[in-house]
Amino acid sequence: MNFKSFVTSPRLEHNAFLALLVAVTLAFVWILQPFGGAVFWGAVIAIVFAPIQMRLLRRWPRRPTLAALATLSLVVLLVVLPLTLLTGMLVKEGAALYQRVQSGETNFVRYFEQVVSVLPAWLHDLLEHFGLTDLKELQARITDAVGRGSQMIATYVYSVGQNALDVVVGFFVMLYLAFFLLRDGASLTRRIRAAVPLEPEHRRQLAEKFITVIRATVKGNILVAAAQGALGGLAFWFFGIQGALLWAVLMGFLSLLPAIGAALIWLPVALYFLVTGAIWQGVTLILYGVLVIGLVDNVLRPILVGKDTQMPDYLVLISTIGGMAIFGINGFVIGPVIAAMFMAVWDLFATAREEALTTPPPPEGKGPGG
């Protein structure tokens, strides 16, 4: 092939266009990076609340803008305002707990000492073997952890204060993007599907899987987290445990991890009750944690998350932990979505390969056009 035919070949033009497509896509992602979280949650809001938008459109078929505004107003009332109020209460509760720890009113070392004093000899020796009974060292570690934690919180608060404009801009970018995705989401989805170089049926299956997993993960995990956090906080308030709201939020956050989440908070408290002689409180909290808080996870999560995503609990757990380790709080959505798309793509590949192997080849001379 001479140079002229090479530079005019369709293959070179095709490769150049693909390179240009990749380059402009990466550049677009790069300019969105400063507001990546806002863009991500704007898209998630649009996907989760799209069914409400569709219902309103059936009522107002010629007013898509009004339907999108009504849906976004519902998002603000049901999601944004409660989260804002909860954040303010949580900051106040965390500051109060920090003051109690600094003043010695809340002394975790004393609690640990009470637990160690009633342990059987063999378990006490085992803890001593690993150096876990040195109370002075433990106190130094806790003090250091509290100091580093308070410093981190102070740095974060200072950073938020310094970047208040970025926070406000990101918040409005999220709502602005969610509005347009709600209003124009159907046409945008059709254009994206048409641009994906896959068979129509494969495009449809992957798109449905993507949307289903996001809706199930967000709605299911948030409902489970809210229910477990509220139930756990109610129990802590009933037993007079200080900082019940803070522990409730921590239980809700940890409940994003299937099976093991909220128990990381209420179980140690129940064991502390038992070893310090508060038998009925410890037994009641254990029964309540297993039969009520645990029941929410065992009943609601498979219905709201596992049933729609068709993913086993262990895969949801691993992908959630891995996603949060890489992407932070956004990872509780991104991790399961990546895992679900991984399963869907490999399932499509296996199905296509099986069909190709089981379909007999056409007879010689009888191919297309033969």
The 8 nearest C-alpha neighbors of each residue, nearest first, counted from 0:
[[1, 4, 5, 2, 3, 8, 6, 7],
 [2, 0, 4, 3, 5, 6, 7, 8],
 [3, 1, 5, 4, 6, 0, 7, 8],
 [4, 2, 5, 6, 1, 7, 0, 8],
 [3, 5, 7, 2, 1, 6, 8, 0],
 [6, 4, 2, 8, 3, 7, 1, 0],
 [5, 7, 3, 4, 8, 2, 11, 12],
 [8, 6, 4, 5, 3, 9, 11, 12],
 [7, 9, 5, 10, 11, 6, 4, 12],
 [10, 8, 12, 11, 13, 7, 14, 6],
 [9, 11, 13, 8, 12, 14, 15, 7],
 [12, 10, 14, 13, 9, 8, 15, 6],
 [11, 13, 9, 15, 10, 14, 16, 8],
 [12, 14, 10, 16, 11, 15, 9, 17],
 [15, 13, 17, 11, 16, 12, 18, 10],
 [16, 14, 18, 12, 17, 13, 11, 19],
 [15, 17, 19, 13, 14, 18, 20, 12],
 [18, 16, 20, 14, 19, 15, 21, 13],
 [17, 19, 15, 21, 20, 16, 22, 14],
 [18, 20, 16, 22, 17, 21, 23, 15],
 [21, 19, 17, 18, 23, 22, 16, 24],
 [20, 22, 24, 18, 19, 23, 25, 17],
 [23, 21, 19, 25, 24, 20, 18, 26],
 [22, 24, 26, 25, 20, 21, 27, 19],
 [25, 23, 27, 21, 26, 22, 20, 28],
 [24, 26, 28, 22, 27, 23, 29, 21],
 [27, 25, 23, 29, 24, 28, 22, 30],
 [26, 28, 24, 29, 30, 25, 23, 31],
 [29, 27, 25, 31, 26, 30, 32, 24],
 [28, 30, 26, 32, 27, 31, 25, 33],
 [31, 29, 27, 32, 28, 26, 33, 34],
 [32, 30, 28, 29, 34, 33, 35, 27],
 [31, 33, 35, 29, 34, 30, 28, 36],
 [34, 32, 35, 31, 30, 29, 36, 169],
 [35, 33, 37, 32, 36, 31, 38, 169],
 [34, 36, 32, 38, 37, 33, 31, 39],
 [35, 37, 39, 38, 34, 40, 329, 169],
 [38, 36, 173, 34, 40, 169, 39, 35],
 [39, 37, 41, 35, 36, 40, 173, 34],
 [38, 40, 36, 42, 37, 41, 35, 43],
 [41, 39, 43, 42, 37, 38, 44, 36],
 [42, 40, 173, 177, 38, 44, 43, 39],
 [41, 43, 45, 40, 39, 44, 177, 46],
 [42, 44, 40, 46, 45, 41, 47, 39],
 [45, 43, 41, 47, 42, 46, 40, 48],
 [44, 46, 42, 177, 181, 43, 48, 47],
 [45, 47, 43, 49, 44, 48, 42, 210],
 [46, 48, 214, 44, 45, 49, 43, 213],
 [49, 47, 45, 51, 50, 46, 44, 52],
 [48, 50, 52, 46, 51, 45, 47, 53],
 [51, 49, 53, 52, 48, 54, 47, 46],
 [52, 50, 54, 53, 49, 48, 55, 70],
 [51, 53, 49, 55, 50, 54, 70, 66],
 [52, 54, 56, 50, 51, 55, 49, 57],
 [55, 53, 51, 57, 56, 52, 50, 58],
 [54, 56, 58, 52, 57, 53, 66, 59],
 [57, 55, 59, 60, 53, 58, 54, 66],
 [58, 56, 54, 60, 55, 59, 53, 52],
 [57, 59, 55, 56, 60, 54, 53, 66],
 [60, 58, 56, 62, 57, 61, 55, 66],
 [61, 59, 56, 57, 62, 58, 63, 55],
 [60, 62, 59, 63, 56, 64, 58, 57],
 [63, 61, 59, 65, 64, 60, 66, 56],
 [64, 62, 66, 65, 182, 67, 61, 56],
 [65, 63, 67, 66, 62, 182, 68, 178],
 [64, 66, 68, 62, 67, 63, 69, 59],
 [65, 67, 63, 69, 64, 68, 55, 56],
 [68, 66, 70, 64, 182, 69, 65, 181],
 [69, 67, 71, 65, 70, 66, 72, 64],
 [68, 70, 72, 66, 67, 71, 65, 73],
 [71, 69, 73, 67, 72, 68, 52, 66],
 [70, 72, 74, 68, 73, 69, 67, 75],
 [73, 71, 69, 75, 74, 70, 68, 76],
 [72, 74, 70, 76, 71, 75, 77, 69],
 [75, 73, 71, 77, 72, 78, 76, 70],
 [74, 76, 79, 72, 73, 78, 77, 80],
 [77, 75, 73, 74, 80, 78, 72, 79],
 [78, 76, 74, 75, 73, 79, 81, 80],
 [79, 77, 74, 75, 81, 80, 76, 82],
 [78, 80, 75, 82, 81, 83, 76, 77],
 [79, 81, 83, 82, 76, 78, 75, 84],
 [82, 80, 84, 83, 79, 78, 85, 77],
 [83, 81, 85, 79, 80, 84, 86, 78],
 [82, 84, 80, 86, 81, 85, 79, 87],
 [85, 83, 81, 87, 86, 82, 80, 88],
 [84, 86, 82, 88, 87, 83, 89, 81],
 [87, 85, 89, 83, 84, 88, 82, 90],
 [86, 88, 84, 90, 89, 85, 83, 91],
 [89, 87, 85, 91, 86, 90, 92, 84],
 [88, 90, 86, 92, 91, 87, 85, 93],
 [91, 89, 93, 87, 92, 88, 94, 86],
 [90, 92, 88, 94, 89, 93, 95, 87],
 [93, 91, 89, 95, 94, 90, 88, 245],
 [94, 92, 96, 90, 95, 91, 89, 97],
 [93, 95, 97, 91, 92, 96, 90, 98],
 [94, 96, 92, 98, 93, 97, 91, 99],
 [97, 95, 99, 93, 98, 94, 100, 92],
 [96, 98, 94, 100, 95, 99, 101, 93],
 [97, 99, 101, 95, 96, 100, 102, 94],
 [100, 98, 104, 96, 102, 105, 97, 101],
 [99, 101, 105, 97, 103, 98, 102, 104],
 [100, 102, 98, 99, 103, 97, 104, 105],
 [103, 101, 99, 100, 104, 98, 105, 97],
 [104, 102, 100, 105, 106, 101, 99, 98],
 [105, 103, 99, 102, 106, 100, 101, 98],
 [106, 104, 100, 103, 99, 107, 102, 96],
 [107, 105, 109, 108, 103, 104, 100, 110],
 [106, 108, 110, 109, 111, 105, 141, 138],
 [109, 107, 111, 110, 106, 138, 112, 134],
 [110, 108, 112, 111, 107, 106, 113, 105],
 [109, 111, 107, 113, 108, 112, 114, 106],
 [112, 110, 108, 114, 109, 113, 115, 107],
 [113, 111, 109, 115, 114, 110, 108, 116],
 [114, 112, 110, 116, 111, 115, 109, 275],
 [113, 115, 111, 112, 116, 117, 274, 110],
 [114, 116, 112, 118, 117, 113, 111, 123],
 [117, 115, 113, 114, 118, 112, 123, 119],
 [118, 116, 115, 114, 274, 119, 113, 275],
 [117, 119, 115, 116, 123, 122, 120, 114],
 [120, 118, 122, 121, 123, 117, 116, 115],
 [119, 121, 123, 122, 124, 118, 125, 117],
 [122, 120, 124, 123, 119, 125, 118, 126],
 [121, 123, 125, 124, 119, 120, 126, 118],
 [122, 124, 120, 126, 125, 121, 118, 127],
 [125, 123, 127, 121, 122, 126, 128, 120],
 [124, 126, 122, 128, 127, 123, 121, 129],
 [127, 125, 131, 123, 129, 128, 124, 132],
 [126, 128, 130, 124, 132, 129, 125, 131],
 [127, 129, 125, 126, 130, 124, 131, 123],
 [130, 128, 126, 127, 131, 125, 132, 124],
 [129, 131, 127, 128, 132, 133, 126, 125],
 [130, 132, 126, 127, 129, 133, 137, 128],
 [133, 131, 127, 130, 134, 126, 115, 137],
 [132, 134, 136, 135, 131, 137, 130, 127],
 [133, 135, 137, 136, 132, 138, 108, 112],
 [136, 134, 138, 137, 133, 139, 140, 108],
 [135, 137, 139, 138, 134, 133, 140, 132],
 [138, 136, 134, 140, 135, 139, 133, 141],
 [137, 139, 135, 141, 140, 136, 134, 108],
 [138, 140, 136, 142, 137, 141, 143, 135],
 [141, 139, 143, 137, 138, 142, 144, 136],
 [142, 140, 144, 138, 143, 139, 145, 137],
 [143, 141, 145, 139, 144, 140, 138, 146],
 [142, 144, 146, 140, 141, 145, 139, 147],
 [145, 143, 141, 147, 146, 142, 148, 140],
 [146, 144, 148, 142, 143, 147, 149, 141],
 [147, 145, 143, 149, 144, 148, 142, 150],
 [146, 148, 150, 144, 149, 145, 151, 143],
 [147, 149, 145, 151, 150, 146, 144, 152],
 [150, 148, 152, 146, 151, 147, 145, 153],
 [151, 149, 147, 153, 148, 152, 154, 146],
 [150, 152, 148, 154, 149, 153, 147, 155],
 [153, 151, 155, 149, 154, 150, 156, 148],
 [154, 152, 150, 156, 155, 151, 149, 157],
 [155, 153, 151, 157, 152, 156, 158, 150],
 [154, 156, 158, 152, 157, 153, 151, 159],
 [157, 155, 159, 153, 158, 154, 152, 160],
 [158, 156, 160, 154, 155, 159, 153, 161],
 [159, 157, 155, 161, 160, 156, 162, 154],
 [158, 160, 162, 156, 157, 161, 163, 155],
 [161, 159, 157, 163, 158, 162, 156, 155],
 [160, 162, 158, 159, 163, 157, 164, 156],
 [163, 161, 159, 165, 164, 160, 158, 166],
 [162, 164, 160, 166, 165, 159, 161, 167],
 [163, 165, 167, 162, 166, 168, 161, 169],
 [166, 164, 168, 162, 163, 167, 169, 170],
 [167, 165, 163, 169, 164, 168, 170, 162],
 [166, 168, 170, 164, 169, 165, 163, 171],
 [167, 169, 165, 171, 170, 166, 164, 172],
 [170, 168, 172, 166, 167, 37, 171, 165],
 [171, 169, 167, 173, 168, 172, 166, 174],
 [170, 172, 174, 168, 173, 169, 175, 167],
 [173, 171, 169, 175, 170, 174, 176, 168],
 [172, 174, 41, 37, 170, 171, 176, 175],
 [175, 173, 177, 171, 176, 172, 178, 41],
 [176, 174, 172, 178, 177, 173, 171, 179],
 [175, 177, 173, 179, 178, 174, 41, 172],
 [176, 178, 41, 174, 180, 45, 175, 179],
 [179, 177, 181, 175, 176, 180, 67, 174],
 [180, 178, 182, 176, 181, 177, 183, 175],
 [179, 181, 184, 177, 183, 182, 178, 45],
 [182, 180, 178, 184, 45, 179, 67, 183],
 [181, 183, 179, 67, 180, 63, 184, 64],
 [184, 182, 180, 185, 179, 186, 181, 187],
 [183, 185, 180, 187, 181, 186, 182, 188],
 [184, 186, 188, 187, 183, 189, 182, 181],
 [187, 185, 189, 188, 184, 183, 190, 191],
 [186, 188, 184, 190, 189, 185, 183, 191],
 [189, 187, 191, 185, 186, 190, 184, 192],
 [190, 188, 186, 192, 187, 191, 193, 185],
 [191, 189, 193, 187, 188, 192, 194, 186],
 [192, 190, 194, 188, 193, 189, 187, 195],
 [193, 191, 189, 195, 194, 190, 188, 202],
 [192, 194, 190, 191, 195, 189, 196, 199],
 [195, 193, 191, 192, 196, 190, 189, 197],
 [194, 196, 192, 193, 197, 191, 202, 198],
 [197, 195, 194, 198, 193, 202, 192, 199],
 [198, 196, 195, 202, 201, 199, 200, 194],
 [197, 199, 201, 200, 202, 196, 195, 203],
 [200, 198, 202, 201, 203, 197, 192, 193],
 [199, 201, 203, 202, 198, 204, 197, 205],
 [202, 200, 204, 198, 203, 199, 205, 197],
 [203, 201, 199, 205, 200, 204, 197, 206],
 [202, 204, 200, 206, 201, 205, 207, 199],
 [205, 203, 201, 207, 206, 202, 208, 200],
 [204, 206, 208, 202, 207, 203, 209, 201],
 [207, 205, 209, 203, 208, 204, 202, 210],
 [208, 206, 204, 210, 205, 209, 211, 203],
 [207, 209, 205, 211, 206, 210, 212, 204],
 [210, 208, 206, 212, 207, 211, 205, 213],
 [209, 211, 207, 213, 212, 208, 214, 206],
 [212, 210, 208, 214, 213, 209, 207, 215],
 [211, 213, 215, 308, 209, 214, 210, 216],
 [214, 212, 216, 210, 215, 211, 217, 209],
 [215, 213, 47, 211, 217, 212, 216, 218],
 [214, 216, 304, 212, 219, 218, 213, 217],
 [217, 215, 213, 219, 214, 220, 304, 218],
 [216, 218, 214, 220, 219, 215, 221, 213],
 [219, 217, 221, 215, 220, 216, 214, 222],
 [220, 218, 303, 304, 222, 216, 215, 221],
 [219, 221, 223, 222, 217, 216, 218, 224],
 [222, 220, 224, 218, 223, 219, 217, 225],
 [221, 223, 225, 219, 224, 220, 218, 226],
 [222, 224, 220, 226, 221, 225, 227, 219],
 [225, 223, 251, 221, 227, 254, 222, 226],
 [224, 226, 222, 228, 223, 227, 251, 221],
 [227, 225, 223, 229, 224, 228, 222, 230],
 [228, 226, 230, 224, 229, 292, 225, 251],
 [227, 229, 251, 247, 250, 231, 225, 226],
 [228, 230, 232, 226, 227, 231, 225, 233],
 [229, 231, 233, 227, 232, 228, 226, 234],
 [232, 230, 228, 234, 233, 229, 247, 227],
 [233, 231, 247, 235, 229, 243, 234, 230],
 [232, 234, 230, 236, 231, 235, 229, 237],
 [233, 235, 237, 231, 232, 236, 238, 230],
 [234, 236, 232, 240, 238, 237, 243, 233],
 [237, 235, 239, 233, 234, 238, 243, 240],
 [238, 236, 234, 235, 239, 233, 240, 232],
 [239, 237, 235, 236, 240, 234, 280, 233],
 [238, 240, 236, 237, 235, 241, 243, 234],
 [241, 239, 235, 238, 236, 243, 242, 237],
 [240, 242, 243, 239, 236, 235, 96, 244],
 [241, 243, 245, 244, 92, 246, 240, 96],
 [244, 242, 246, 232, 235, 245, 236, 241],
 [245, 243, 247, 246, 242, 232, 248, 89],
 [244, 246, 248, 242, 247, 243, 89, 92],
 [245, 247, 249, 243, 248, 244, 250, 242],
 [248, 246, 232, 228, 244, 250, 245, 249],
 [247, 249, 251, 245, 250, 246, 228, 252],
 [250, 248, 246, 252, 251, 247, 253, 245],
 [251, 249, 261, 228, 247, 253, 248, 252],
 [250, 252, 228, 224, 248, 254, 249, 253],
 [251, 253, 249, 254, 250, 255, 248, 224],
 [254, 252, 260, 250, 255, 251, 261, 256],
 [253, 255, 260, 256, 261, 251, 224, 252],
 [254, 256, 253, 252, 220, 257, 224, 260],
 [255, 257, 254, 260, 253, 316, 259, 258],
 [258, 256, 316, 259, 255, 260, 254, 312],
 [257, 259, 260, 256, 296, 297, 254, 293],
 [260, 258, 257, 262, 256, 261, 263, 254],
 [259, 261, 254, 253, 256, 262, 263, 258],
 [260, 262, 250, 254, 263, 253, 264, 259],
 [261, 263, 265, 266, 264, 260, 259, 288],
 [262, 264, 261, 260, 266, 265, 259, 267],
 [265, 263, 262, 261, 266, 267, 250, 268],
 [264, 266, 262, 268, 267, 263, 269, 261],
 [265, 267, 269, 262, 268, 264, 263, 270],
 [268, 266, 270, 269, 265, 271, 264, 263],
 [269, 267, 271, 265, 266, 270, 272, 264],
 [268, 270, 281, 266, 272, 271, 267, 284],
 [269, 271, 273, 267, 272, 268, 266, 274],
 [272, 270, 268, 269, 274, 273, 267, 275],
 [271, 273, 281, 277, 269, 270, 275, 274],
 [274, 272, 278, 281, 270, 271, 276, 277],
 [275, 273, 271, 276, 272, 114, 270, 117],
 [276, 274, 272, 273, 277, 271, 114, 113],
 [277, 275, 278, 273, 274, 272, 271, 279],
 [278, 276, 272, 273, 280, 275, 279, 281],
 [279, 277, 273, 281, 276, 280, 282, 272],
 [278, 280, 282, 281, 283, 277, 273, 272],
 [281, 279, 283, 278, 277, 282, 284, 272],
 [282, 280, 269, 272, 273, 278, 284, 279],
 [283, 281, 285, 279, 284, 280, 278, 286],
 [282, 284, 280, 286, 285, 281, 279, 287],
 [283, 285, 287, 281, 286, 282, 269, 288],
 [286, 284, 288, 282, 287, 283, 289, 269],
 [287, 285, 283, 289, 288, 284, 290, 282],
 [286, 288, 284, 291, 290, 285, 289, 283],
 [289, 287, 292, 285, 286, 291, 284, 293],
 [288, 290, 293, 286, 287, 291, 292, 285],
 [289, 291, 287, 294, 286, 293, 288, 292],
 [290, 292, 294, 287, 293, 288, 289, 295],
 [293, 291, 288, 294, 295, 227, 289, 290],
 [294, 292, 289, 296, 295, 291, 290, 288],
 [293, 295, 297, 291, 296, 292, 290, 298],
 [296, 294, 293, 298, 299, 292, 297, 291],
 [297, 295, 293, 300, 294, 298, 299, 223],
 [296, 298, 294, 295, 299, 300, 293, 301],
 [299, 297, 295, 296, 294, 300, 301, 302],
 [298, 300, 302, 295, 296, 301, 303, 297],
 [299, 301, 303, 304, 296, 302, 298, 297],
 [302, 300, 305, 304, 306, 299, 303, 298],
 [303, 301, 299, 306, 300, 304, 305, 298],
 [302, 304, 219, 300, 301, 299, 215, 305],
 [305, 303, 215, 219, 300, 301, 306, 216],
 [306, 304, 301, 308, 309, 310, 307, 302],
 [305, 307, 302, 309, 301, 304, 308, 303],
 [308, 306, 309, 305, 304, 215, 211, 303],
 [307, 309, 305, 212, 310, 306, 304, 211],
 [310, 308, 306, 305, 307, 311, 304, 339],
 [309, 311, 308, 305, 314, 312, 315, 339],
 [312, 310, 314, 313, 315, 305, 309, 308],
 [313, 311, 315, 314, 316, 310, 257, 305],
 [312, 314, 316, 315, 311, 317, 257, 310],
 [313, 315, 317, 316, 312, 311, 318, 310],
 [314, 316, 312, 318, 313, 317, 319, 335],
 [317, 315, 313, 319, 314, 318, 257, 256],
 [318, 316, 314, 320, 319, 315, 321, 313],
 [317, 319, 334, 321, 335, 315, 320, 316],
 [320, 318, 331, 322, 334, 316, 317, 321],
 [321, 319, 323, 317, 322, 318, 324, 316],
 [322, 320, 324, 318, 319, 323, 317, 325],
 [321, 323, 330, 334, 319, 325, 324, 320],
 [322, 324, 330, 327, 326, 320, 325, 321],
 [323, 325, 321, 322, 327, 326, 320, 330],
 [326, 324, 322, 323, 327, 321, 330, 320],
 [327, 325, 330, 323, 329, 322, 324, 328],
 [326, 328, 323, 329, 330, 324, 325, 322],
 [327, 329, 330, 323, 331, 326, 332, 322],
 [330, 328, 327, 331, 326, 332, 333, 323],
 [329, 331, 322, 323, 333, 326, 332, 334],
 [330, 332, 319, 329, 323, 334, 333, 322],
 [333, 331, 330, 334, 335, 329, 216, 336],
 [332, 334, 330, 336, 335, 331, 322, 337],
 [333, 335, 322, 318, 319, 330, 337, 336],
 [336, 334, 338, 318, 337, 333, 332, 319],
 [337, 335, 339, 333, 338, 334, 212, 340],
 [338, 336, 340, 334, 335, 339, 341, 333],
 [337, 339, 335, 341, 336, 340, 334, 342],
 [340, 338, 336, 342, 341, 337, 335, 343],
 [339, 341, 343, 337, 342, 338, 344, 336],
 [342, 340, 338, 339, 344, 343, 337, 345],
 [341, 343, 339, 345, 340, 344, 346, 338],
 [344, 342, 340, 346, 341, 345, 339, 347],
 [345, 343, 347, 341, 346, 342, 340, 348],
 [344, 346, 348, 342, 347, 343, 349, 341],
 [345, 347, 343, 349, 344, 348, 342, 350],
 [348, 346, 350, 344, 345, 349, 351, 343],
 [347, 349, 345, 351, 346, 350, 352, 344],
 [350, 348, 346, 352, 347, 351, 345, 353],
 [349, 351, 347, 353, 352, 348, 346, 354],
 [352, 350, 354, 348, 353, 349, 347, 355],
 [353, 351, 355, 349, 354, 350, 348, 356],
 [352, 354, 350, 356, 355, 351, 349, 357],
 [353, 355, 351, 357, 352, 356, 358, 350],
 [354, 356, 352, 353, 358, 357, 351, 359],
 [357, 355, 353, 354, 358, 352, 359, 351],
 [356, 358, 354, 355, 353, 359, 352, 360],
 [357, 359, 355, 356, 354, 360, 353, 361],
 [360, 358, 357, 361, 356, 355, 362, 354],
 [359, 361, 358, 362, 363, 366, 355, 357],
 [362, 360, 366, 365, 359, 363, 364, 367],
 [363, 361, 365, 364, 360, 366, 359, 369],
 [364, 362, 365, 361, 366, 360, 369, 367],
 [363, 365, 369, 366, 362, 361, 367, 368],
 [366, 364, 369, 362, 363, 361, 367, 368],
 [367, 365, 369, 364, 361, 368, 363, 362],
 [366, 368, 369, 365, 361, 364, 362, 363],
 [367, 369, 366, 365, 364, 361, 363, 362],
 [368, 365, 366, 367, 364, 363, 362, 361]]
